[in-house]
Each structure stands twice: as C-alpha cells, then as structure tokens.
Amino acid sequence: MKKKLLPPAPRGPGGLRWPVALFAAATLMAAAIAQDAKPARSFTPLPSQPADASPPDQRVLGGSTDYSRVTPKKASPQELPTWRVPNVPSSAEAYYAPDSYHIIAQTQDPDALHPPERKTGALTWIFSDDGKSKWRINDHGQDACSYFLPDGKHVVFTSTRDRLDLPIGNWSDERDYPQGAELYIADVDGGNLKRLTNNEVYDAEVSVSPDGKKIVFSRQIKGALDLWVMNSDGTGERQLTDTPDWQEGAPFFLPDSKTITTRAWSRAEYGKKRPTPMTIWTINIETGERIQRTHDDWMNWAPYPAPDGRHYVFVRPLKEDPKNWEIFLGDLQGGEPVRLTFNDSFDGFPAISPDGKKLLFSRSEGPGFMSGLYTYVMDISSLNIGPKAAAKK
C-alpha cells in the first residue's frame, strides 16, 4: 500500500492544495523584500518566464487538442480514456478556459516562495491540454487557486506576492492558512495585474460566474471560513455565508450564474472521525437559499458542477478503503453517484470543461499520499453532461 496514514482533512480547492504546499510555517529568508499592504498598481510588467515557456505570440487562448500529441487510453477496464498533460511540471487544481483547451493550474516552479527543505513551490501557469504551449501568470510569492473569466481575456488567482513579510503558512491547515493570501485579476499573459482584495486574512478558493459578472471566494476570519461574493472588477464585496461552525469552501457556479455548489465541514466535529465528514450544498447567491445535496456521514469533497446544470463531480474516499480517494459523478436530482476513476492512488480536484467533454483531475504518481501530482484529462463526452441544447440557441 502506498499510504500508511490517513491525511489531515482537505479544505477543498484553494484550501488543501497538494504535497508541495503542505509545509509548516517558516521564517522567510532575509533576502525576501517585504511588501506593503497597499493595492498593487493597475499596470505591472509582464511576469518573467521559464526558459522553456512558449513565445509571446502563443500566449493566447483558442485552438483545440492536437491528438497527434496525446492519446487517450484506458488506465483500467472501468475507467474512461485519459491522458496526462505532457511537457509541464507537476501541477494540481486545474481548470479549463472557455476554449475547453487551455488550462490554468498551480504548477511547481523553482521561482516560487518555498521553505529551504524544498526545491519548488506553486505558481500560476497556463498550458494547453496537449502540452503545446505553456506560460506563467505570476513569477514570485506562492500561489493557490486560479480561474479563467468567461471573456477568455482575463484570469483571477490567489497569491501571497505582495505579503512576503508574513509567514509562509500551510495551505492544508485551517489553523495556519497563509495570511495575506490575496486575489488578483490579470490578462491571460499575466499583464495588467490588479489586486482585488487588501487585507491580512486568507482569501482563496476563487471562481467566476459563467456570465462574468461575479466572483465567489472563501475568506477565513478568526478561524471561521465563509463564502464571499464581489463583482468581477472587485467592487461590491459582500459576505454570502456567516456560519461559525460550518466551514464552507470550493464554491463554483452553475450555468445560471446565481447558484453555486460548495462543500462544508463542521469545526465542532473536526478530528472526531476520519476522514472528516463533508456535506455538499447548493446556495443561491441572490436569495441565500441553501439546499443540502449529500446526506451521509462521509467525506464528500471538491464538488464542481457540470455545464448541463444538473450533474456535478466530486471526490470521496472509498468506504471499503478510506485511503483510496476517487472521483464520482453526482446528480442534483438525487440518486447514487457514479464512480469515474479507478486507481489505487489519490485522484482529486476534478473540474469539467465548458463544453462538457473533458474532465480535468489530479492523479498522484508518487510514493506517498498526494505526492507527485500531475494534471490528467479524461474524455467524458459519452456522459452527455454538456451545455443544454437550448442554451446554445
């Protein structure tokens, strides 16, 4: 068996990141230049790039998968065909662009802030799912979750780039989340960077509504994790949930741009059972209506809605083998979920392409739990969970 111990409970996309980010708080090196807490300039230089990054003219969205470079194959008889995105470093928590071809993800990068015992940390990269192109959005600090705006011209991401004076923190431990993790918006090439939040608390787990008007994210204040909403330009910020016990996270919009899926776990019950039970909910950001979608005393983690507005993918450990985490397809109308991955290591962080034909997920290839994570693509076109025909008219 690869894993001997159950890991700490994940916090969902933006909360739990992945092994390279699972480090204890440490004192920053004296060479790090402290940044003030003022908002960043609206216009900043383009980020520096790795030596093998794509040339500037290729740092745009559009195109389609070149299947001469990747070959979907079945890893097991039960699993739909998959491929690992080639030509990119270890990465996780990946999301598709509106073109259903380019991907944004936390990617291992030696230029990221990291403790002395590690060689890399995470920075935000964009790459195509066939590995043809790749570039990074940010070149310093440590980054977490990220997402495309539906205009195909902008991205949002979480970073500590302006608060290098604060301890590194631990993305996986809610008692030690990196403070000063802020939200930013930028062009898809990393230009015109603008800071959206300005405080010393944890702001992360960010996503954007399909109509491009709203951003939803998680914020932790004095140990309480809640959901917040703001306009896509950073104005109109307001708190969506205020639940001192329930810890909500991983919010993502349904196609109606007003309903989100989210998962929540109880602070009062944390540590009493492994894995930590988590419940999936939908919340209407306009009315505040909450509907509970899972009803078992089990971990139901990282829900992500399908473009058909009915289904969603999520992660749960197998009850017969709690050390084995797999991806499932759920139905908001009820019924038993359908298992999608069949692999005896960690599979997680699922996200569906806007056209409903591909599933992104992270698969562990290392010797330990969640070690050696790489971004995989699954061909799910046979599931027929893409946008409704009426929505295309």
C-alpha positions as CSV (number, residue, x, y, z in Angstrom):
1,M,0.0,0.0,0.0
2,K,1.3,3.4,-0.8
3,K,-0.3,5.2,2.1
4,K,0.0,4.2,5.7
5,L,-1.8,7.0,7.5
6,L,-5.0,9.0,6.7
7,P,-4.1,12.6,5.9
8,P,-5.5,15.7,7.6
9,A,-8.9,16.7,6.2
10,P,-8.6,18.7,3.0
11,R,-10.1,22.1,2.8
12,G,-11.3,21.9,-0.8
13,P,-9.8,23.7,-3.8
14,G,-7.9,26.7,-2.6
15,G,-7.9,25.2,1.0
16,L,-6.0,22.0,0.6
17,R,-3.5,22.3,-2.2
18,W,-1.2,19.4,-2.5
19,P,2.0,17.9,-1.1
20,V,4.5,20.5,-2.2
21,A,2.3,23.1,-0.5
22,L,2.0,21.1,2.7
23,F,4.7,22.7,4.7
24,A,4.8,24.3,8.1
25,A,5.0,28.0,8.7
26,A,8.6,29.1,8.5
27,T,10.6,32.3,8.8
28,L,11.2,34.0,5.5
29,M,14.7,34.4,4.3
30,A,16.3,37.8,5.0
31,A,16.7,38.3,1.3
32,A,13.0,38.5,0.7
33,I,11.9,42.0,0.2
34,A,9.0,43.0,2.4
35,Q,6.0,44.4,0.6
36,D,3.5,46.9,2.0
37,A,-0.2,46.2,2.1
38,K,-1.3,48.8,-0.4
39,P,-3.1,47.6,-3.5
40,A,-0.8,46.8,-6.4
41,R,-0.6,49.1,-9.4
42,S,-3.2,48.6,-12.1
43,F,-0.5,48.1,-14.6
44,T,2.6,45.9,-13.9
45,P,5.3,44.4,-16.1
46,L,4.7,41.1,-17.6
47,P,6.0,38.2,-15.4
48,S,9.3,36.7,-16.2
49,Q,9.0,33.3,-17.8
50,P,10.8,29.9,-17.5
51,A,13.4,29.2,-20.2
52,D,11.1,26.8,-22.0
53,A,7.9,28.9,-21.9
54,S,6.1,29.5,-25.1
55,P,6.9,32.6,-27.1
56,P,4.6,35.7,-26.5
57,D,2.6,35.2,-29.7
58,Q,1.5,31.8,-28.4
59,R,0.3,33.1,-25.0
60,V,-3.3,33.5,-26.2
61,L,-6.4,31.3,-25.9
62,G,-8.1,29.4,-28.7
63,G,-7.4,26.2,-30.6
64,S,-8.2,22.6,-29.9
65,T,-6.4,19.5,-28.7
66,D,-3.8,18.0,-31.0
67,Y,-4.4,14.3,-30.7
68,S,-1.2,13.6,-32.6
69,R,0.5,14.6,-29.3
70,V,-1.8,12.9,-26.8
71,T,-3.5,9.6,-27.0
72,P,-6.5,8.9,-24.6
73,K,-6.1,5.4,-23.1
74,K,-8.0,3.4,-20.6
75,A,-6.0,3.0,-17.4
76,S,-8.4,0.3,-16.3
77,P,-11.3,-1.5,-17.9
78,Q,-13.8,0.5,-15.8
79,E,-12.3,4.0,-16.5
80,L,-13.0,6.2,-19.4
81,P,-9.9,7.1,-21.6
82,T,-7.4,9.5,-20.0
83,W,-4.1,11.2,-20.7
84,R,-1.6,13.1,-18.6
85,V,-0.9,16.6,-19.9
86,P,2.6,16.4,-21.3
87,N,5.5,18.8,-21.2
88,V,4.5,20.6,-17.9
89,P,5.8,20.2,-14.4
90,S,3.8,18.7,-11.5
91,S,0.6,20.6,-11.2
92,A,-2.8,20.4,-9.5
93,E,-6.2,22.1,-9.2
94,A,-6.6,22.8,-12.9
95,Y,-9.5,24.5,-14.6
96,Y,-10.3,24.8,-18.3
97,A,-10.5,28.1,-20.2
98,P,-13.6,29.0,-22.2
99,D,-12.0,27.3,-25.3
100,S,-12.0,23.9,-23.5
101,Y,-8.4,23.6,-24.5
102,H,-6.2,25.8,-22.3
103,I,-5.8,25.1,-18.6
104,I,-4.9,27.2,-15.6
105,A,-3.3,25.5,-12.6
106,Q,-1.0,25.6,-9.6
107,T,2.3,24.5,-11.1
108,Q,5.6,23.6,-9.4
109,D,8.1,26.3,-10.1
110,P,11.6,26.9,-8.5
111,D,10.9,30.6,-8.6
112,A,8.0,30.3,-6.2
113,L,8.4,31.0,-2.5
114,H,9.2,27.8,-0.7
115,P,10.9,26.6,2.5
116,P,14.6,25.7,2.4
117,E,13.9,22.0,2.6
118,R,12.0,22.1,-0.7
119,K,13.2,23.0,-4.2
120,T,9.9,24.4,-5.6
121,G,6.6,26.0,-4.7
122,A,3.5,26.7,-6.6
123,L,3.0,29.5,-9.2
124,T,0.1,30.0,-11.6
125,W,0.6,28.7,-15.1
126,I,-1.5,28.4,-18.2
127,F,-0.9,25.5,-20.6
128,S,-2.7,23.6,-23.3
129,D,-4.0,20.2,-22.6
130,D,-1.8,18.7,-25.3
131,G,1.3,20.4,-23.9
132,K,1.9,22.5,-27.0
133,S,2.1,25.8,-25.1
134,K,2.8,26.9,-21.5
135,W,3.5,30.2,-19.7
136,R,3.1,31.6,-16.2
137,I,0.9,34.4,-14.9
138,N,2.9,35.2,-11.8
139,D,6.7,35.0,-11.0
140,H,7.0,35.4,-7.3
141,G,5.4,34.6,-3.9
142,Q,3.3,31.5,-3.6
143,D,0.1,30.9,-5.5
144,A,-3.0,28.9,-4.8
145,C,-6.3,28.6,-6.7
146,S,-7.0,30.3,-10.1
147,Y,-9.7,30.6,-12.7
148,F,-10.5,32.0,-16.1
149,L,-13.0,34.7,-16.7
150,P,-15.5,33.7,-19.5
151,D,-14.3,36.5,-21.7
152,G,-11.2,34.5,-22.5
153,K,-9.1,37.5,-21.8
154,H,-8.6,37.6,-18.0
155,V,-7.8,35.3,-15.1
156,V,-8.1,35.5,-11.3
157,F,-5.7,33.9,-8.9
158,T,-4.7,33.7,-5.3
159,S,-1.1,34.8,-4.3
160,T,1.0,36.0,-1.4
161,R,3.1,38.0,-3.9
162,D,2.5,41.3,-2.0
163,R,2.9,40.0,1.5
164,L,6.3,38.3,1.6
165,D,6.7,39.8,5.1
166,L,4.2,37.3,6.5
167,P,4.9,33.7,7.4
168,I,4.6,31.2,4.6
169,G,1.8,29.3,6.4
170,N,0.3,25.9,5.4
171,W,-2.4,25.7,2.8
172,S,-3.7,22.4,4.2
173,D,-4.1,23.5,7.9
174,E,-7.0,25.9,8.7
175,R,-5.2,26.8,11.9
176,D,-2.2,28.1,9.8
177,Y,-3.6,29.3,6.4
178,P,-1.2,31.7,4.7
179,Q,-2.3,35.2,5.9
180,G,-2.0,37.8,3.2
181,A,-3.2,35.4,0.5
182,E,-4.9,37.9,-1.8
183,L,-7.0,37.8,-5.0
184,Y,-5.7,39.3,-8.3
185,I,-7.0,39.7,-11.8
186,A,-4.8,39.9,-14.8
187,D,-4.7,39.4,-18.6
188,V,-4.2,35.9,-19.8
189,D,-0.5,36.7,-20.4
190,G,-0.1,38.0,-16.9
191,G,-0.2,41.7,-17.8
192,N,-2.3,44.5,-16.4
193,L,-2.2,42.9,-12.9
194,K,-4.7,44.3,-10.4
195,R,-5.1,43.4,-6.8
196,L,-8.8,42.8,-5.8
197,T,-8.5,42.2,-2.1
198,N,-6.4,44.0,0.5
199,N,-6.2,42.5,4.0
200,E,-4.1,40.1,6.0
201,V,-6.6,37.2,6.1
202,Y,-6.9,34.2,3.8
203,D,-8.7,34.9,0.6
204,A,-8.7,31.9,-1.8
205,E,-10.9,29.2,-3.4
206,V,-11.9,31.6,-6.1
207,S,-14.1,31.1,-9.2
208,V,-16.1,33.3,-11.6
209,S,-19.8,33.1,-12.8
210,P,-20.4,32.0,-16.4
211,D,-21.8,35.4,-17.2
212,G,-18.6,37.0,-16.0
213,K,-20.3,39.4,-13.5
214,K,-19.5,37.8,-10.1
215,I,-16.5,36.3,-8.3
216,V,-17.1,34.0,-5.4
217,F,-14.4,33.0,-2.9
218,S,-13.6,31.8,0.6
219,R,-12.3,34.0,3.4
220,Q,-11.1,33.0,6.8
221,I,-11.5,35.5,9.7
222,K,-10.5,34.4,13.2
223,G,-10.7,30.7,12.3
224,A,-14.1,30.9,10.6
225,L,-14.2,30.1,6.9
226,D,-17.1,31.6,4.9
227,L,-18.0,32.5,1.4
228,W,-17.9,36.0,-0.1
229,V,-19.1,37.4,-3.4
230,M,-18.0,40.5,-5.3
231,N,-18.3,42.0,-8.8
232,S,-15.7,40.9,-11.2
233,D,-14.0,44.3,-11.0
234,G,-13.5,43.9,-7.2
235,T,-16.4,46.2,-6.2
236,G,-19.5,45.3,-4.2
237,E,-17.9,42.8,-1.9
238,R,-20.3,41.1,0.5
239,Q,-20.4,38.1,2.8
240,L,-22.5,35.3,1.5
241,T,-22.4,32.8,4.4
242,D,-22.0,33.5,8.2
243,T,-21.7,30.1,9.8
244,P,-19.2,29.9,12.7
245,D,-19.4,26.1,12.8
246,W,-19.8,25.2,9.1
247,Q,-16.7,25.8,7.1
248,E,-17.7,26.4,3.5
249,G,-15.3,26.3,0.6
250,A,-14.7,25.3,-3.0
251,P,-17.6,27.4,-4.4
252,F,-18.4,27.1,-8.2
253,F,-21.2,28.5,-10.2
254,L,-23.9,26.6,-12.1
255,P,-24.8,27.8,-15.6
256,D,-27.5,30.1,-14.2
257,S,-24.7,32.3,-12.7
258,K,-26.7,32.6,-9.4
259,T,-26.4,29.1,-7.9
260,I,-23.2,27.7,-6.5
261,T,-22.1,24.3,-5.3
262,T,-20.0,24.2,-2.2
263,R,-18.8,21.8,0.5
264,A,-18.8,22.4,4.2
265,W,-17.5,20.6,7.3
266,S,-18.1,21.1,11.0
267,R,-15.5,22.7,13.2
268,A,-17.1,21.1,16.2
269,E,-16.9,17.7,14.7
270,Y,-13.4,18.0,13.2
271,G,-11.0,15.4,14.5
272,K,-13.7,13.1,15.9
273,K,-13.9,11.0,12.7
274,R,-11.5,10.2,9.9
275,P,-11.9,11.1,7.1
276,T,-13.6,14.3,8.1
277,P,-17.3,14.3,7.1
278,M,-18.1,16.9,4.5
279,T,-21.5,17.9,3.0
280,I,-22.2,19.2,-0.4
281,W,-24.7,22.1,-0.7
282,T,-26.1,24.4,-3.3
283,I,-26.6,28.1,-2.4
284,N,-28.4,30.8,-4.3
285,I,-26.2,33.9,-4.1
286,E,-29.2,36.2,-4.6
287,T,-31.6,34.7,-2.1
288,G,-29.3,32.8,0.2
289,E,-31.3,29.6,-0.1
290,R,-29.3,26.6,0.9
291,I,-30.1,23.0,-0.3
292,Q,-28.3,20.0,1.2
293,R,-27.3,17.6,-1.6
294,T,-25.5,14.8,0.3
295,H,-26.9,13.2,3.4
296,D,-24.3,10.6,4.5
297,D,-21.8,10.9,7.3
298,W,-18.9,10.7,4.9
299,M,-16.4,13.0,3.2
300,N,-17.9,14.5,0.0
301,W,-15.2,16.9,-1.2
302,A,-14.5,19.4,-4.0
303,P,-17.8,19.5,-5.9
304,Y,-17.7,21.0,-9.4
305,P,-20.8,21.5,-11.5
306,A,-21.3,20.2,-15.0
307,P,-22.4,22.6,-17.7
308,D,-25.7,20.8,-18.0
309,G,-26.8,22.4,-14.7
310,R,-27.8,19.1,-13.2
311,H,-24.7,17.0,-12.6
312,Y,-21.5,17.6,-10.7
313,V,-18.2,15.8,-10.0
314,F,-16.8,15.4,-6.5
315,V,-14.3,13.4,-4.5
316,R,-14.8,10.8,-1.8
317,P,-12.6,8.1,-0.1
318,L,-13.9,4.6,-0.7
319,K,-15.7,3.3,2.4
320,E,-14.1,-0.1,1.9
321,D,-10.6,1.6,1.6
322,P,-10.6,5.1,3.1
323,K,-7.0,5.6,1.9
324,N,-8.1,5.5,-1.7
325,W,-9.8,8.7,-2.9
326,E,-11.7,8.6,-6.2
327,I,-13.8,10.9,-8.3
328,F,-17.6,10.5,-8.7
329,L,-20.4,12.0,-10.8
330,G,-23.4,13.2,-8.7
331,D,-26.8,14.3,-9.7
332,L,-28.6,17.3,-8.1
333,Q,-31.8,15.5,-8.7
334,G,-30.7,12.7,-6.4
335,G,-29.7,9.0,-6.8
336,E,-26.4,7.2,-6.2
337,P,-23.3,8.8,-7.6
338,V,-21.3,7.1,-10.4
339,R,-17.7,6.3,-9.9
340,L,-15.4,7.8,-12.7
341,T,-11.9,7.0,-11.6
342,F,-10.5,3.6,-10.7
343,N,-7.0,4.0,-9.4
344,D,-5.4,2.9,-6.1
345,S,-3.7,6.2,-5.5
346,F,-5.1,9.7,-5.0
347,D,-7.5,11.1,-7.6
348,G,-8.9,14.6,-6.9
349,F,-9.5,18.2,-7.8
350,P,-12.0,17.4,-10.6
351,A,-13.2,20.1,-13.0
352,I,-15.3,19.8,-16.2
353,S,-14.6,21.7,-19.4
354,P,-17.2,24.3,-20.5
355,D,-18.2,22.1,-23.5
356,G,-18.8,19.1,-21.1
357,K,-16.5,16.8,-23.0
358,K,-13.4,16.6,-20.8
359,L,-12.7,16.2,-17.1
360,L,-9.6,17.6,-15.5
361,F,-8.2,15.9,-12.4
362,S,-5.1,15.4,-10.4
363,R,-3.6,12.0,-10.0
364,S,-0.8,11.1,-7.6
365,E,2.2,9.3,-9.1
366,G,4.4,9.5,-6.0
367,P,5.1,7.0,-3.2
368,G,3.1,8.9,-0.5
369,F,-0.5,10.3,-0.3
370,M,-1.0,13.1,-2.8
371,S,2.7,13.0,-3.7
372,G,3.8,13.5,-7.3
373,L,0.5,15.1,-8.5
374,Y,0.1,15.6,-12.3
375,T,-2.8,17.0,-14.3
376,Y,-4.8,14.4,-16.2
377,V,-7.6,14.7,-18.8
378,M,-10.5,12.3,-19.1
379,D,-12.7,12.0,-22.2
380,I,-16.2,12.2,-20.7
381,S,-18.0,13.1,-23.9
382,S,-20.0,9.8,-23.6
383,L,-21.6,11.1,-20.4
384,N,-23.6,13.8,-22.2
385,I,-23.4,16.4,-19.5
386,G,-22.5,19.3,-21.7
387,P,-24.5,22.6,-22.1
388,K,-28.2,22.1,-22.9
389,A,-29.1,22.5,-26.5
390,A,-31.5,25.4,-25.6
391,A,-28.6,27.3,-24.1
392,K,-26.8,27.2,-27.4
393,K,-29.6,28.8,-29.4
